Amino acid sequence: MESRHLSVVIRRDPREVAAFARDPQHLPEWAAGLAEGGLRDDGDALVVESPMGEVRVRFAPPNPFGVLDHDVTLPDGTTVQNPLRVLAHPLGAEVVFTLRRLEGVTADAFEADARAVAADLERLRGLLER
């Protein structure tokens, strides 16, 4: 399984970045690949309207380490684990998303996913640095 780490440096305190990125109300603002809107809580999960249809998202419990890992359960029932970290960086925070190429995903589709994640991370930077 191929993995790719995509990252962006944001000139803000890592705790502020993690808090903003974790807040479900902000997901539609920056995570276009995950949330288009229509968020609702459902127990320990968040139900989100996404480009893939309705998905369930479960974040790692709040923690002081910047771990924002989340599982996304797709409409077909497949659950995808998404490592997402906010790390301290000399200029502020570095946000690192690990994209994994799942079985059956073509190279072109993987590249398209990587471009979409990079765009999401840039939107996050833009929101937090403005």
Phi and psi restraints in degrees (value plus and minus 20) as a CYANA .aco file:
   2 GLU   PHI    -100.8   -60.8
   2 GLU   PSI     119.4   159.4
   3 SER   PHI    -145.8  -105.8
   3 SER   PSI     130.0   170.0
   4 ARG   PHI    -158.3  -118.3
   4 ARG   PSI     113.4   153.4
   5 HIS   PHI    -119.3   -79.3
   5 HIS   PSI     101.4   141.4
   6 LEU   PHI    -131.9   -91.9
   6 LEU   PSI     115.9   155.9
   7 SER   PHI    -164.3  -124.3
   7 SER   PSI     142.9   182.9
   8 VAL   PHI    -166.9  -126.9
   8 VAL   PSI     122.9   162.9
   9 VAL   PHI    -118.6   -78.6
   9 VAL   PSI     111.3   151.3
  10 ILE   PHI    -140.3  -100.3
  10 ILE   PSI     109.4   149.4
  11 ARG   PHI    -101.5   -61.5
  11 ARG   PSI      44.8    84.8
  12 ARG   PHI    -168.3  -128.3
  12 ARG   PSI     141.7   181.7
  13 ASP   PHI     -81.2   -41.2
  13 ASP   PSI     114.7   154.7
  14 PRO   PHI     -76.6   -36.6
  14 PRO   PSI     -53.6   -13.6
  15 ARG   PHI     -86.6   -46.6
  15 ARG   PSI     -58.3   -18.3
  16 GLU   PHI     -85.8   -45.8
  16 GLU   PSI     -62.1   -22.1
  17 VAL   PHI     -83.2   -43.2
  17 VAL   PSI     -66.5   -26.5
  18 ALA   PHI     -82.6   -42.6
  18 ALA   PSI     -62.7   -22.7
  19 ALA   PHI     -83.3   -43.3
  19 ALA   PSI     -62.8   -22.8
  20 PHE   PHI     -85.6   -45.6
  20 PHE   PSI     -68.0   -28.0
  21 ALA   PHI     -85.9   -45.9
  21 ALA   PSI     -51.5   -11.5
  22 ARG   PHI     -97.0   -57.0
  22 ARG   PSI     -46.7    -6.7
  23 ASP   PHI     -86.4   -46.4
  23 ASP   PSI      95.7   135.7
  24 PRO   PHI     -76.5   -36.5
  24 PRO   PSI     -50.9   -10.9
  25 GLN   PHI     -85.7   -45.7
  25 GLN   PSI     -42.5    -2.5
  26 HIS   PHI    -110.9   -70.9
  26 HIS   PSI     -34.2     5.8
  27 LEU   PHI     -74.2   -34.2
  27 LEU   PSI     -66.9   -26.9
  28 PRO   PHI     -82.8   -42.8
  28 PRO   PSI     -41.8    -1.8
  29 GLU   PHI     -92.7   -52.7
  29 GLU   PSI     -51.9   -11.9
  30 TRP   PHI    -148.3  -108.3
  30 TRP   PSI     -45.6    -5.6
  31 ALA   PHI    -122.3   -82.3
  31 ALA   PSI      46.1    86.1
  32 ALA   PHI     -81.0   -41.0
  32 ALA   PSI     -49.3    -9.3
  33 GLY   PHI     -92.0   -52.0
  33 GLY   PSI     -33.7     6.3
  34 LEU   PHI    -133.9   -93.9
  34 LEU   PSI     -64.8   -24.8
  35 ALA   PHI    -151.6  -111.6
  35 ALA   PSI     101.1   141.1
  36 GLU   PHI    -119.1   -79.1
  36 GLU   PSI     -35.1     4.9
  37 GLY   PHI     123.6   163.6
  37 GLY   PSI    -187.6  -147.6
  38 GLY   PHI      41.1    81.1
  38 GLY   PSI      29.5    69.5
  39 LEU   PHI    -106.0   -66.0
  39 LEU   PSI     121.9   161.9
  40 ARG   PHI    -172.9  -132.9
  40 ARG   PSI     126.4   166.4
  41 ASP   PHI     -97.9   -57.9
  41 ASP   PSI     122.3   162.3
  42 ASP   PHI    -163.0  -123.0
  42 ASP   PSI      64.1   104.1
  43 GLY   PHI      48.8    88.8
  43 GLY   PSI    -143.1  -103.1
  44 ASP   PHI    -112.1   -72.1
  44 ASP   PSI     -10.6    29.4
  45 ALA   PHI    -140.0  -100.0
  45 ALA   PSI     143.3   183.3
  46 LEU   PHI    -133.5   -93.5
  46 LEU   PSI     107.9   147.9
  47 VAL   PHI    -117.7   -77.7
  47 VAL   PSI     107.3   147.3
  48 VAL   PHI    -150.5  -110.5
  48 VAL   PSI     118.7   158.7
  49 GLU   PHI    -101.8   -61.8
  49 GLU   PSI      99.5   139.5
  50 SER   PHI    -144.0  -104.0
  50 SER   PSI     152.0   192.0
  51 PRO   PHI     -81.0   -41.0
  51 PRO   PSI     -39.1     0.9
  52 MET   PHI    -112.4   -72.4
  52 MET   PSI     -22.3    17.7
  53 GLY   PHI      89.8   129.8
  53 GLY   PSI    -185.8  -145.8
  54 GLU   PHI     -95.4   -55.4
  54 GLU   PSI     106.0   146.0
  55 VAL   PHI    -145.4  -105.4
  55 VAL   PSI     138.8   178.8
  56 ARG   PHI    -129.2   -89.2
  56 ARG   PSI     112.9   152.9
  57 VAL   PHI    -141.2  -101.2
  57 VAL   PSI     110.9   150.9
  58 ARG   PHI    -144.1  -104.1
  58 ARG   PSI      94.4   134.4
  59 PHE   PHI    -106.2   -66.2
  59 PHE   PSI     134.0   174.0
  60 ALA   PHI     -77.6   -37.6
  60 ALA   PSI     131.3   171.3
  61 PRO   PHI     -78.2   -38.2
  61 PRO   PSI     129.7   169.7
  62 PRO   PHI     -72.2   -32.2
  62 PRO   PSI     118.6   158.6
  63 ASN   PHI    -172.6  -132.6
  63 ASN   PSI     140.4   180.4
  64 PRO   PHI    -104.8   -64.8
  64 PRO   PSI     -14.0    26.0
  65 PHE   PHI    -122.0   -82.0
  65 PHE   PSI     -20.2    19.8
  66 GLY   PHI      57.4    97.4
  66 GLY   PSI      -0.4    39.6
  67 VAL   PHI    -106.1   -66.1
  67 VAL   PSI      93.5   133.5
  68 LEU   PHI    -137.6   -97.6
  68 LEU   PSI       9.4    49.4
  69 ASP   PHI     -73.7   -33.7
  69 ASP   PSI     124.6   164.6
  70 HIS   PHI    -169.0  -129.0
  70 HIS   PSI     123.5   163.5
  71 ASP   PHI    -118.7   -78.7
  71 ASP   PSI     115.0   155.0
  72 VAL   PHI    -137.1   -97.1
  72 VAL   PSI      99.7   139.7
  73 THR   PHI    -117.0   -77.0
  73 THR   PSI      96.3   136.3
  74 LEU   PHI     -96.7   -56.7
  74 LEU   PSI     145.9   185.9
  75 PRO   PHI     -75.8   -35.8
  75 PRO   PSI     -48.7    -8.7
  76 ASP   PHI    -104.3   -64.3
  76 ASP   PSI     -18.5    21.5
  77 GLY   PHI      76.2   116.2
  77 GLY   PSI     -30.8     9.2
  78 THR   PHI     -87.5   -47.5
  78 THR   PSI     114.8   154.8
  79 THR   PHI    -128.3   -88.3
  79 THR   PSI     107.9   147.9
  80 VAL   PHI    -131.3   -91.3
  80 VAL   PSI     106.9   146.9
  81 GLN   PHI    -109.1   -69.1
  81 GLN   PSI     110.7   150.7
  82 ASN   PHI    -143.9  -103.9
  82 ASN   PSI      80.9   120.9
  83 PRO   PHI     -90.6   -50.6
  83 PRO   PSI     109.0   149.0
  84 LEU   PHI    -161.6  -121.6
  84 LEU   PSI     104.2   144.2
  85 ARG   PHI    -150.0  -110.0
  85 ARG   PSI     125.9   165.9
  86 VAL   PHI    -134.3   -94.3
  86 VAL   PSI      95.5   135.5
  87 LEU   PHI    -130.8   -90.8
  87 LEU   PSI     129.4   169.4
  88 ALA   PHI     -85.8   -45.8
  88 ALA   PSI     121.5   161.5
  89 HIS   PHI    -160.2  -120.2
  89 HIS   PSI     128.7   168.7
  90 PRO   PHI     -73.5   -33.5
  90 PRO   PSI     -46.6    -6.6
  91 LEU   PHI    -117.4   -77.4
  91 LEU   PSI     -20.4    19.6
  92 GLY   PHI     126.0   166.0
  92 GLY   PSI    -117.8   -77.8
  93 ALA   PHI    -156.4  -116.4
  93 ALA   PSI     126.1   166.1
  94 GLU   PHI    -135.2   -95.2
  94 GLU   PSI     106.4   146.4
  95 VAL   PHI    -122.4   -82.4
  95 VAL   PSI     103.7   143.7
  96 VAL   PHI    -141.4  -101.4
  96 VAL   PSI     103.4   143.4
  97 PHE   PHI    -132.6   -92.6
  97 PHE   PSI     110.8   150.8
  98 THR   PHI    -120.2   -80.2
  98 THR   PSI      96.0   136.0
  99 LEU   PHI    -118.5   -78.5
  99 LEU   PSI     109.5   149.5
 100 ARG   PHI    -134.3   -94.3
 100 ARG   PSI     115.1   155.1
 101 ARG   PHI    -105.3   -65.3
 101 ARG   PSI      88.3   128.3
 102 LEU   PHI     -96.8   -56.8
 102 LEU   PSI     138.2   178.2
 103 GLU   PHI     -75.5   -35.5
 103 GLU   PSI     114.9   154.9
 104 GLY   PHI      69.4   109.4
 104 GLY   PSI     -27.9    12.1
 105 VAL   PHI    -106.3   -66.3
 105 VAL   PSI     105.8   145.8
 106 THR   PHI     -91.0   -51.0
 106 THR   PSI     141.6   181.6
 107 ALA   PHI     -80.1   -40.1
 107 ALA   PSI     -60.5   -20.5
 108 ASP   PHI     -84.4   -44.4
 108 ASP   PSI     -62.2   -22.2
 109 ALA   PHI     -86.5   -46.5
 109 ALA   PSI     -56.7   -16.7
 110 PHE   PHI     -84.0   -44.0
 110 PHE   PSI     -62.7   -22.7
 111 GLU   PHI     -83.9   -43.9
 111 GLU   PSI     -59.8   -19.8
 112 ALA   PHI     -83.7   -43.7
 112 ALA   PSI     -61.5   -21.5
 113 ASP   PHI     -81.8   -41.8
 113 ASP   PSI     -62.5   -22.5
 114 ALA   PHI     -81.9   -41.9
 114 ALA   PSI     -62.6   -22.6
 115 ARG   PHI     -83.3   -43.3
 115 ARG   PSI     -59.8   -19.8
 116 ALA   PHI     -86.2   -46.2
 116 ALA   PSI     -62.2   -22.2
 117 VAL   PHI     -84.2   -44.2
 117 VAL   PSI     -64.1   -24.1
 118 ALA   PHI     -79.4   -39.4
 118 ALA   PSI     -60.7   -20.7
 119 ALA   PHI     -85.4   -45.4
 119 ALA   PSI     -60.6   -20.6
 120 ASP   PHI     -80.4   -40.4
 120 ASP   PSI     -65.0   -25.0
 121 LEU   PHI     -84.0   -44.0
 121 LEU   PSI     -57.3   -17.3
 122 GLU   PHI     -86.2   -46.2
 122 GLU   PSI     -58.4   -18.4
 123 ARG   PHI     -83.2   -43.2
 123 ARG   PSI     -61.1   -21.1
 124 LEU   PHI     -79.9   -39.9
 124 LEU   PSI     -65.7   -25.7
 125 ARG   PHI     -79.5   -39.5
 125 ARG   PSI     -67.0   -27.0
 126 GLY   PHI     -79.0   -39.0
 126 GLY   PSI     -62.2   -22.2
 127 LEU   PHI     -85.3   -45.3
 127 LEU   PSI     -60.1   -20.1
 128 LEU   PHI    -104.6   -64.6
 128 LEU   PSI     -39.9     0.1
 129 GLU   PHI    -118.8   -78.8
 129 GLU   PSI     -22.9    17.1
